[in-house]
Structure formats: structure tokens, C-alpha cells
Amino acid sequence: MEVGTLFFHPFWFICSLALLGMLWARRRRHTWRPEACPVDLSGKTAIVTGASSGIGKAVALDLARRNARTILACRSREKGQAAAEEIRRATGNPQVHLRLLDVSSMASVRDFAGQFLEEEKQLHILVNNAGVTGLPFAITAEGLELTFATNVSGAFLLTNLLLGTMIASAPARIVNVSSFRHYCARRVNVKFLTGEEQPKNCSQAYDSTKLMNVIFTTELARRLQGTGVSANVLSPGIVKTEIMRHFSWGARLLFKLCSIFLRNAREGAVSTLYCAVAKEVDGISGCLQDGLGICFLVHQQEPLPSNFFGLEMMPLSQLQYDL
């Protein structure tokens, strides 16, 4: 095995997670606590993708507790329905609904957005939480690489399709979930999106998608200036979720053993909720929020082309309220 390949092996990836978990163990408490935030979301509508488990479910639970009309956008009907019923029972909020969405499929994204725009008149919070890692290289029926379609293109398209409604509902917030692993990606290679070029391994693929999340958010924030819609991106830290489900059993076992040092889903949702509901974020856009409560702005050197991610970003002046 080549040395370069060795250090991208899942074993080293898990070891890095364990090390960071131990280093951050004493700093797990976020300076902002959701339970101390009095924000009420009555009359507001929110969408959370990947809300059937993990961070997404914890975020949806908190939004529902704040009386938001909460849409759980999930791929699995069974898991999504179970999560919706659990959240309704826990919060007493009947306005918690499941809508099916597979973010790796652009057809599914368009169907979801079309149904949403037919049923709903407003959208105040969009949390692009769904993501995946550990998948082998694969091309979807739509010609997109599977990991990049799931982590990047789906959220990109969904956000663009719903922007008109969010602008009409302003003030509104777009929250994109990235990862500290975006620091590991040295540059963006847009040819990864369609599989024209192939990442060396799943770790490089994941890192690249997370960097794309950051770049997309900062460019979106630039374009949304003056609209009343903010766009921020965050790293939730290292969290005990199902994120490792596509790795080998050995990698999953090691992750489980290290999980005593990691945040649970409720703790991991704090950064996302901070960006979604905190009054401290009013008027802030283009911000990268890390998992330790540090918030800073990210600036692009120059505007990105509208088709940077392989899908056309619609000019704000041409946005429509339907598909």
C-alpha cells in the first residue's frame, strides 16, 4: 500500500476523530444553549433535511418545541414517519409533517420542492442537514457522482428552488451543515461532481463536499444581500450519529469505542440551532460557525460563476415562486 493511500485509510480517519474527541472533551459545552433561548416560532415554517435520525432529528425536535410548522424531509418513509410521530408526542405540536426527499436524486428534489410550493405559502428556516460519507464511487442515473449529489448538488438545487418563497417570507434563514473536515480539502475540483475525475478515496470525496458546502454558502450569502434572507454554514463537531454506517465493520466498531468522547445528537445540534434560531445571528450572513461556539465570516476572493456546481444558480431577479 502506498504511503499516501495509507494515511487516507478509514483507520487513520477514525483515529483522527478519536484524538479530536479527546482534545475537545473538556470544551463540549457550547456558550449558547438552546434551552436558554426564548425564541418562539409560532407562525413560522421550517424544513429540515435528513431529519429521521441524528442531528437532523434533534434540530427538528427543537424547532417543533418552539411551535414551528416543521417539515421533516426524509428519504425513508418508515424512519421519517417514526421520527415525526415521536416529535409530535414529545412536543405536543401537531404541525410536524413528513415529506419524502432523496437529496441524491435531483428529480426527487424537484418533486419535493413542487409539493412544498403547492402546499405552503411561506418558508422561514431551511436546514440542509442531510449528508453521507463512506460510499464507494458511483454515478447516479442523472450523471452525478453519488456522494457529491447527496452532499452538495441536492442541497444546492433545493435551496435555489425555494429561494423565492424564502425571500417573500423574509426574514428567513438558510443553514447548511458542513464539517471541520472541509479544512482537509485543499481545493475544489468541480469535475468530481459528475465523476469526470474521481477522488482518491471516500475521505477525499467527503472533505471536498464539505468545502463545497462552505463555498456555496458564502457565495449565496453574497447574492442574498439586501433580501432579508441569511445563509450561514457550520461544523457540528464530532458527533455520535449514523454517519459511519457505510464504512467497514472495523471502522464502525472503532468509532463506537471512541464515542464516549463524542457529543450526542442533541449536543451536536447546538451549532445548527444557533444559526437557525438565535437572536445573536440576526443580520449575520456568510458566517462559518464551528462546533466550539466560534463564529467568523468567510470571504470569497471573487464571485463564483452561476454554474459552478454543475447546476445553474438562478439570478435573484429571475426567481419564480413555482417550478
C-alpha positions as MATLAB code, in Angstrom:
seq = 'MEVGTLFFHPFWFICSLALLGMLWARRRRHTWRPEACPVDLSGKTAIVTGASSGIGKAVALDLARRNARTILACRSREKGQAAAEEIRRATGNPQVHLRLLDVSSMASVRDFAGQFLEEEKQLHILVNNAGVTGLPFAITAEGLELTFATNVSGAFLLTNLLLGTMIASAPARIVNVSSFRHYCARRVNVKFLTGEEQPKNCSQAYDSTKLMNVIFTTELARRLQGTGVSANVLSPGIVKTEIMRHFSWGARLLFKLCSIFLRNAREGAVSTLYCAVAKEVDGISGCLQDGLGICFLVHQQEPLPSNFFGLEMMPLSQLQYDL';
ca = [
       0.000    0.000    0.000;
       1.361    3.445   -0.927;
       2.137    5.809    1.936;
      -0.270    8.464    0.640;
      -3.082    5.951    0.434;
      -2.321    4.632    3.910;
      -2.977    7.988    5.557;
      -6.356    8.261    3.847;
      -7.358    4.821    5.150;
     -10.514    4.818    7.334;
      -8.354    3.661   10.269;
      -6.495    6.975   10.295;
      -9.722    8.881    9.729;
     -11.262    7.251   12.813;
      -8.094    7.811   14.832;
      -8.218   11.499   13.951;
     -11.824   11.606   15.153;
     -10.874    9.929   18.418;
      -7.951   12.290   19.004;
     -10.016   15.369   18.330;
     -12.779   13.994   20.505;
     -10.417   13.619   23.434;
      -8.905   17.063   22.871;
     -12.327   18.669   22.749;
     -13.908   16.642   25.538;
     -13.479   19.447   28.056;
     -14.873   22.018   25.648;
     -18.116   20.258   24.809;
     -20.313   22.872   26.409;
     -21.386   25.444   23.862;
     -21.529   29.079   25.001;
     -25.071   29.255   23.608;
     -27.687   26.852   24.968;
     -30.923   26.130   23.085;
     -32.877   25.601   26.295;
     -31.985   29.123   27.408;
     -33.116   30.693   24.133;
     -36.680   32.077   24.417;
     -37.332   32.372   20.669;
     -40.844   31.247   19.729;
     -41.502   30.180   16.138;
     -45.296   30.246   16.132;
     -46.494   31.039   12.628;
     -43.122   30.087   11.117;
     -42.371   27.204    8.755;
     -39.155   25.206    8.759;
     -37.686   22.383    6.664;
     -35.002   20.033    7.984;
     -33.451   17.528    5.580;
     -32.164   14.229    6.917;
     -34.450   14.589    9.927;
     -35.218   10.928   10.603;
     -32.250   10.496   12.970;
     -29.162   12.113   14.437;
     -28.586   15.855   14.296;
     -31.449   16.461   11.880;
     -33.960   14.820   14.184;
     -32.649   16.770   17.188;
     -32.924   20.027   15.238;
     -36.477   19.230   14.120;
     -37.433   18.389   17.712;
     -36.211   21.762   18.957;
     -37.947   23.698   16.170;
     -41.192   21.853   16.883;
     -40.869   22.689   20.578;
     -40.705   26.323   19.518;
     -44.079   25.836   17.789;
     -42.766   25.955   14.220;
     -44.605   24.161   11.460;
     -41.839   21.625   10.954;
     -41.329   19.646    7.747;
     -39.161   16.548    8.091;
     -37.592   15.893    4.677;
     -36.530   12.249    4.779;
     -35.601    9.514    2.319;
     -37.153    6.647    4.315;
     -40.908    6.778    4.841;
     -40.730    4.309    7.744;
     -37.971    6.090    9.666;
     -39.316    9.509    8.830;
     -42.824    8.678    9.995;
     -41.485    7.227   13.242;
     -39.455   10.398   13.848;
     -42.424   12.657   13.082;
     -44.701   10.746   15.468;
     -42.047   10.811   18.202;
     -41.562   14.562   17.814;
     -45.308   15.225   17.865;
     -45.640   13.216   21.084;
     -42.646   14.895   22.725;
     -43.656   18.453   21.847;
     -47.424   18.352   21.605;
     -47.055   20.171   18.289;
     -49.423   18.682   15.683;
     -47.766   20.689   12.900;
     -44.936   18.205   12.350;
     -45.091   16.593    8.940;
     -43.107   14.110    6.888;
     -42.324   14.754    3.237;
     -40.220   12.294    1.262;
     -36.948   13.571   -0.168;
     -33.873   11.807   -1.527;
     -31.293   14.567   -1.904;
     -29.110   12.358   -4.119;
     -31.860   12.483   -6.769;
     -32.465   15.826   -8.477;
     -35.849   14.501   -9.664;
     -36.791   13.822   -6.026;
     -35.608   17.306   -5.037;
     -37.782   18.872   -7.719;
     -40.785   16.750   -6.692;
     -40.316   17.723   -3.039;
     -39.995   21.416   -3.862;
     -43.019   21.281   -6.164;
     -45.175   19.667   -3.497;
     -43.954   22.107   -0.857;
     -44.705   25.145   -3.017;
     -48.183   23.823   -3.748;
     -48.972   23.235   -0.075;
     -47.124   26.041    1.701;
     -47.099   29.801    1.288;
     -44.034   30.621    3.366;
     -40.670   29.278    4.494;
     -38.587   30.873    7.225;
     -35.933   28.271    8.033;
     -34.244   25.811    5.675;
     -31.741   23.431    7.277;
     -29.716   21.474    4.711;
     -28.552   18.762    7.080;
     -28.658   15.548    5.032;
     -25.241   14.120    4.199;
     -23.288   10.927    3.735;
     -19.752    9.558    3.778;
     -18.101    6.217    3.150;
     -19.896    5.471   -0.109;
     -17.956    3.887   -2.974;
     -17.574    5.893   -6.161;
     -20.807    5.689   -8.164;
     -22.630    7.677  -10.827;
     -26.361    8.285  -10.457;
     -28.889    7.927  -13.266;
     -28.720   11.714  -13.630;
     -24.984   11.666  -14.269;
     -23.831   12.935  -10.876;
     -21.365   11.259   -8.530;
     -23.394    9.830   -5.639;
     -21.572   11.366   -2.648;
     -21.410   14.783   -4.298;
     -25.057   14.586   -5.372;
     -26.090   13.803   -1.792;
     -23.881   16.315   -0.002;
     -23.752   19.163   -2.498;
     -25.977   19.160   -5.579;
     -29.200   18.180   -3.791;
     -28.936   20.967   -1.214;
     -27.841   23.411   -3.913;
     -30.874   22.674   -6.090;
     -33.353   22.546   -3.204;
     -32.180   25.912   -1.897;
     -32.477   27.543   -5.300;
     -35.964   26.157   -5.881;
     -37.180   27.507   -2.529;
     -35.385   30.865   -2.560;
     -38.313   32.795   -3.990;
     -40.603   31.702   -1.181;
     -37.943   32.433    1.422;
     -37.397   35.939    0.085;
     -41.158   36.535    0.183;
     -41.178   35.231    3.782;
     -38.194   37.297    4.974;
     -36.664   37.488    7.444;
     -35.586   33.923    6.789;
     -32.514   31.774    7.356;
     -30.692   29.140    5.332;
     -28.468   26.856    7.410;
     -26.029   24.477    5.708;
     -24.342   21.731    7.717;
     -20.701   21.196    6.749;
     -17.839   19.653    8.766;
     -14.452   20.538   10.206;
     -13.158   18.148    7.534;
     -13.562   20.915    4.968;
     -10.185   22.170    6.203;
      -8.642   18.982    4.811;
      -9.678   19.797    1.239;
      -7.063   21.989   -0.385;
      -9.161   22.992   -3.378;
     -12.476   22.403   -5.102;
     -12.468   20.198   -8.170;
     -15.826   20.615   -9.891;
     -15.088   17.593  -12.081;
     -15.706   15.440   -9.004;
     -19.392   16.406   -9.194;
     -20.055   14.433  -12.341;
     -17.372   11.790  -11.875;
     -15.319   13.181  -14.737;
     -12.465   12.941  -12.279;
     -12.504   10.568   -9.310;
     -11.383   11.368   -5.746;
      -8.606    9.164   -4.389;
     -10.894    7.745   -1.728;
     -14.108    8.368    0.186;
     -12.350   10.613    2.688;
     -11.197   12.984   -0.040;
     -14.671   12.898   -1.537;
     -16.294   13.808    1.794;
     -13.773   16.566    2.520;
     -14.359   18.088   -0.911;
     -18.128   18.096   -0.487;
     -17.828   19.845    2.853;
     -15.597   22.547    1.352;
     -18.171   22.985   -1.411;
     -20.833   23.493    1.271;
     -18.799   26.366    2.704;
     -18.112   27.968   -0.669;
     -21.734   27.642   -1.759;
     -22.956   29.267    1.446;
     -20.611   32.239    1.256;
     -21.499   32.866   -2.379;
     -25.198   32.502   -1.615;
     -24.877   34.996    1.243;
     -23.241   37.481   -1.134;
     -26.084   37.135   -3.647;
     -28.766   37.431   -0.976;
     -27.552   40.733    0.451;
     -30.477   43.087    0.976;
     -33.159   40.384    0.644;
     -33.682   39.654    4.328;
     -32.563   36.042    3.838;
     -29.331   34.985    5.511;
     -27.150   31.985    4.693;
     -24.734   30.507    7.199;
     -22.726   27.298    7.370;
     -21.489   25.320   10.335;
     -19.483   22.406   11.621;
     -21.374   20.474   14.310;
     -18.165   18.983   15.712;
     -17.638   15.247   16.107;
     -20.987   13.670   16.908;
     -22.301   10.175   17.633;
     -24.655    9.629   14.709;
     -25.123    7.071   11.929;
     -22.572    8.896    9.742;
     -20.247    5.864    9.717;
     -22.890    3.386    8.585;
     -21.316    2.886    5.143;
     -17.830    2.113    6.462;
     -16.445   -1.339    7.216;
     -17.455   -3.111   10.422;
     -13.988   -2.497   11.845;
     -14.222    1.242   11.283;
     -17.718    1.299   12.777;
     -16.536   -0.633   15.824;
     -13.637    1.745   16.401;
     -15.961    4.728   16.036;
     -18.323    3.187   18.583;
     -15.480    2.622   21.041;
     -14.420    6.239   20.656;
     -17.981    7.502   21.021;
     -17.628    8.005   24.771;
     -15.556   11.079   23.911;
     -18.025   12.430   21.377;
     -21.129   14.581   21.504;
     -24.549   13.036   21.277;
     -27.003   14.203   18.619;
     -28.668   16.741   20.923;
     -25.318   18.339   21.735;
     -24.247   18.144   18.102;
     -27.371   20.032   17.033;
     -26.458   23.149   19.025;
     -24.445   24.858   16.265;
     -27.215   24.216   13.751;
     -29.865   25.586   16.105;
     -27.715   28.601   16.894;
     -27.645   29.502   13.199;
     -31.348   28.710   12.787;
     -32.963   30.498   15.739;
     -30.532   32.508   17.907;
     -31.221   36.241   18.121;
     -27.463   36.754   18.141;
     -27.394   35.713   14.474;
     -29.935   38.316   13.322;
     -28.450   40.190   10.388;
     -25.417   37.892   10.111;
     -24.826   36.097    6.835;
     -21.865   34.331    5.249;
     -20.756   33.063    8.648;
     -18.944   29.813    9.407;
     -19.930   28.535   12.841;
     -17.698   25.841   14.273;
     -18.601   23.180   16.808;
     -16.958   25.037   19.695;
     -19.016   28.187   19.513;
     -16.545   30.214   17.434;
     -18.193   32.205   14.665;
     -16.349   34.007   11.903;
     -17.068   35.354    8.443;
     -15.645   33.756    5.318;
     -14.897   35.943    2.330;
     -14.602   34.825   -1.284;
     -11.825   36.373   -3.322;
     -14.237   36.848   -6.253;
     -17.812   35.882   -7.179;
     -18.340   32.332   -8.393;
     -19.820   31.570  -11.809;
     -23.543   30.781  -11.679;
     -22.995   27.192  -12.852;
     -20.080   26.497  -10.517;
     -21.677   23.361   -9.059;
     -22.893   21.965  -12.362;
     -26.420   23.294  -11.778;
     -27.461   26.792  -12.753;
     -27.913   29.192   -9.846;
     -30.844   31.375  -10.793;
     -30.348   35.167  -10.658;
     -32.473   36.638   -7.890;
     -34.255   38.862  -10.396;
     -35.489   35.775  -12.247;
     -36.594   33.668   -9.300;
     -40.094   32.244   -9.614;
     -42.463   31.126   -6.888;
     -43.186   27.888   -8.665;
     -41.302   25.338  -10.721;
];
